[in-house]
Amino acid sequence: MTKHADLAAAGAFSASEKAGLYKAIYNRRDVRDQFLSLPVSDAMLVRLLDAAHHAPSVGLMQPWNFIVIRQEETKEKVFRAFKKANDEAAEMFEGGRKSDYLRLKLEGIRKAPLNICVTCDRTRGGKVVLGRTHNMNMDLYSTVCAIQNLWLAARVEGIGLGWVSIYNDPDLREILSIPDEIEIIGYLCLGYVEELYTRPELEVKNWSRRLPLEELVFEEKWAG
């Protein structure tokens, strides 16, 4: 065995650890309506946020912040912002697709005991950031990695997470007092759940389906 192979083997996870990771990936779900009223403890919240904080970030700029929301009054305001945007979104679909859309449950803002708004501070790290010199969006992508870390950590802890994306940006900024220079990346609903779908909910409800991997992989150059 070569020295390089020895190093690779030394960093490998055990079979059970690998199985746990892939189980979390394949069983992660976007939760909308299965939340229980059980509170998420402060210790659990810190554990999940610490997992998010250990995400990779370009230039180690760590551009994320997490606004934790527990008060019903705040969640109600956010829900109203969602409802306004959701009504607008419904008008963008036609015929049966609009009816299908209106039947979908697309948020758990009020039902989830915990909401988190994840933001990106695009000024963190200064004007010139290593790795962002030619793609200014790398900080946004880094913040999305933090959300994915949080999502997978929540899944293994038995906590459901739903990502709400239907809102008008100015409305959410006003409710949460978010400055103009801070980018809103995701509004998340978290809580323990009574059950999880075995497949993505939108697939179960015939809205869409997972595409075959082989249709998405090209060799050497774009071939779509």
C-alpha positions as CSV (number, residue, x, y, z in Angstrom):
1,M,0.0,0.0,0.0
2,T,1.4,3.4,-0.9
3,K,1.9,6.2,1.5
4,H,-0.9,8.1,-0.2
5,A,-3.3,5.2,0.3
6,D,-2.3,4.9,3.9
7,L,-3.3,8.6,4.5
8,A,-6.6,8.0,2.7
9,A,-7.4,5.0,4.8
10,A,-6.5,6.8,8.0
11,G,-9.1,9.4,7.2
12,A,-11.9,7.0,6.2
13,F,-15.0,6.5,8.3
14,S,-16.0,3.1,9.6
15,A,-18.7,1.1,7.7
16,S,-21.3,2.0,10.3
17,E,-20.4,5.7,10.2
18,K,-20.6,5.7,6.4
19,A,-24.0,4.1,6.6
20,G,-25.2,6.7,9.0
21,L,-24.1,9.5,6.8
22,Y,-25.7,8.1,3.7
23,K,-28.8,7.3,5.6
24,A,-29.1,11.0,6.7
25,I,-28.6,12.2,3.1
26,Y,-31.1,9.8,1.6
27,N,-33.7,10.3,4.3
28,R,-33.5,14.1,4.6
29,R,-36.9,15.6,4.0
30,D,-38.4,19.1,3.7
31,V,-40.9,19.2,6.6
32,R,-44.0,21.3,6.3
33,D,-46.8,20.0,8.4
34,Q,-45.5,17.2,10.7
35,F,-44.2,19.3,13.5
36,L,-44.8,18.5,17.1
37,S,-45.2,21.2,19.8
38,L,-42.2,19.8,21.8
39,P,-39.6,22.5,22.3
40,V,-36.1,22.3,20.9
41,S,-33.7,22.7,23.8
42,D,-31.0,25.4,23.9
43,A,-28.3,22.7,24.0
44,M,-29.8,21.0,20.9
45,L,-30.0,24.4,19.1
46,V,-26.4,25.1,19.8
47,R,-25.4,21.7,18.5
48,L,-27.2,22.3,15.3
49,L,-25.9,25.8,14.8
50,D,-22.4,24.6,15.5
51,A,-22.7,22.0,12.8
52,A,-23.8,24.8,10.4
53,H,-20.9,26.9,11.6
54,H,-18.5,24.2,10.6
55,A,-19.5,24.3,6.9
56,P,-16.9,25.1,4.3
57,S,-16.7,28.8,3.3
58,V,-14.7,30.6,0.7
59,G,-11.6,32.2,2.1
60,L,-12.9,31.1,5.6
61,M,-15.0,34.2,5.6
62,Q,-17.9,32.5,7.4
63,P,-20.5,35.0,6.1
64,W,-23.5,33.5,7.9
65,N,-25.6,34.7,10.7
66,F,-28.6,33.0,12.3
67,I,-31.6,34.8,13.6
68,V,-33.4,32.5,16.0
69,I,-37.2,33.1,16.2
70,R,-39.4,31.6,19.0
71,Q,-42.1,34.2,19.7
72,E,-45.5,33.5,18.3
73,E,-46.0,37.2,17.4
74,T,-43.0,37.2,15.2
75,K,-43.9,33.9,13.5
76,E,-47.4,35.2,12.8
77,K,-45.9,38.2,11.1
78,V,-43.7,36.0,9.0
79,F,-46.6,33.7,8.2
80,R,-48.6,36.7,6.9
81,A,-45.7,37.6,4.7
82,F,-45.6,34.1,3.4
83,K,-49.4,34.0,2.8
84,K,-49.2,37.2,0.8
85,A,-46.4,35.8,-1.4
86,N,-48.1,32.4,-1.7
87,D,-51.3,34.0,-3.0
88,E,-49.1,35.8,-5.6
89,A,-47.3,32.5,-6.5
90,A,-50.6,30.7,-7.0
91,E,-51.6,33.1,-9.7
92,M,-48.5,32.2,-11.7
93,F,-49.8,28.7,-12.3
94,E,-52.6,27.8,-14.7
95,G,-55.5,25.3,-14.7
96,G,-55.0,22.1,-12.8
97,R,-51.5,23.1,-11.8
98,K,-52.9,26.0,-9.9
99,S,-55.4,23.8,-8.1
100,D,-52.6,21.3,-7.2
101,Y,-50.5,24.2,-5.9
102,L,-53.2,25.5,-3.6
103,R,-53.6,22.1,-2.1
104,L,-49.9,21.9,-1.1
105,K,-48.8,22.7,2.4
106,L,-45.6,24.7,1.8
107,E,-44.6,26.0,5.3
108,G,-44.6,25.2,9.0
109,I,-43.9,28.7,10.2
110,R,-46.5,28.8,13.0
111,K,-46.5,25.0,13.8
112,A,-42.8,24.6,14.2
113,P,-41.6,25.6,17.7
114,L,-38.4,27.1,16.3
115,N,-37.7,29.3,13.2
116,I,-34.3,30.4,12.0
117,C,-33.5,33.0,9.3
118,V,-30.1,32.4,7.8
119,T,-28.3,35.4,6.3
120,C,-25.1,36.2,4.4
121,D,-23.0,39.2,5.3
122,R,-21.3,39.9,2.0
123,T,-18.9,42.5,3.5
124,R,-17.4,40.0,5.9
125,G,-13.7,39.4,5.1
126,G,-13.3,42.8,3.4
127,K,-13.5,43.9,-0.2
128,V,-11.1,41.2,-1.5
129,V,-11.7,37.7,-0.2
130,L,-9.5,34.7,-1.2
131,G,-11.4,32.5,-3.5
132,R,-14.1,35.1,-4.3
133,T,-12.0,37.3,-6.5
134,H,-13.6,36.0,-9.7
135,N,-16.9,34.7,-8.5
136,M,-18.6,37.1,-6.1
137,N,-21.4,34.6,-5.4
138,M,-19.2,32.2,-3.5
139,D,-20.2,33.7,-0.2
140,L,-23.8,32.9,-1.0
141,Y,-22.9,29.3,-1.9
142,S,-20.9,29.0,1.3
143,T,-24.0,30.0,3.3
144,V,-26.1,27.4,1.6
145,C,-23.5,24.8,2.7
146,A,-24.1,25.9,6.3
147,I,-27.8,25.3,5.8
148,Q,-27.2,21.8,4.4
149,N,-25.0,21.0,7.4
150,L,-27.7,22.2,9.7
151,W,-30.3,20.2,7.8
152,L,-28.3,16.9,8.0
153,A,-27.5,17.5,11.7
154,A,-31.2,18.0,12.4
155,R,-32.1,14.9,10.5
156,V,-29.8,12.6,12.6
157,E,-31.1,14.2,15.8
158,G,-34.7,13.4,14.8
159,I,-35.6,17.1,14.2
160,G,-37.5,18.1,11.0
161,L,-36.5,21.1,9.0
162,G,-38.4,22.9,6.3
163,W,-37.0,25.7,4.1
164,V,-39.5,28.5,3.3
165,S,-38.6,30.4,0.2
166,I,-42.0,32.0,-0.6
167,Y,-41.9,35.6,0.7
168,N,-41.1,39.1,-0.6
169,D,-37.7,40.0,0.5
170,P,-38.6,43.5,1.7
171,D,-41.4,42.1,3.9
172,L,-39.1,39.7,5.8
173,R,-36.4,42.4,6.1
174,E,-38.9,44.7,7.8
175,I,-40.1,42.1,10.2
176,L,-36.7,40.9,11.3
177,S,-34.9,44.3,11.0
178,I,-32.4,42.9,8.5
179,P,-30.1,45.7,7.0
180,D,-30.1,46.2,3.2
181,E,-26.5,45.0,2.9
182,I,-27.3,41.6,4.4
183,E,-28.6,38.9,2.1
184,I,-31.4,36.6,3.2
185,I,-30.5,33.1,2.2
186,G,-33.1,30.9,3.9
187,Y,-36.0,30.9,6.4
188,L,-36.1,27.6,8.2
189,C,-38.7,25.9,10.4
190,L,-37.4,23.3,12.9
191,G,-39.0,20.9,15.4
192,Y,-39.5,17.3,16.4
193,V,-41.9,15.5,14.0
194,E,-44.6,12.9,14.3
195,E,-43.6,11.2,11.1
196,L,-41.5,11.7,7.9
197,Y,-42.4,10.9,4.3
198,T,-40.4,8.0,3.0
199,R,-40.0,9.9,-0.3
200,P,-40.0,13.7,-0.9
201,E,-43.4,15.1,-0.3
202,L,-43.7,16.8,-3.7
203,E,-43.0,13.4,-5.3
204,V,-45.6,11.6,-3.1
205,K,-48.1,14.3,-4.1
206,N,-47.2,14.0,-7.8
207,W,-45.9,17.5,-8.2
208,S,-42.5,16.4,-9.4
209,R,-40.1,13.5,-9.4
210,R,-36.4,12.8,-8.8
211,L,-34.6,12.9,-12.1
212,P,-32.4,9.8,-13.1
213,L,-28.8,10.6,-12.2
214,E,-27.5,9.3,-15.5
215,E,-29.4,12.1,-17.3
216,L,-27.5,14.7,-15.3
217,V,-23.9,13.5,-15.6
218,F,-21.7,14.6,-18.6
219,E,-18.2,13.6,-19.5
220,E,-15.6,16.2,-20.3
221,K,-18.0,18.9,-21.7
222,W,-21.6,20.0,-21.6
223,A,-23.8,17.5,-23.5
224,G,-27.3,18.6,-22.7
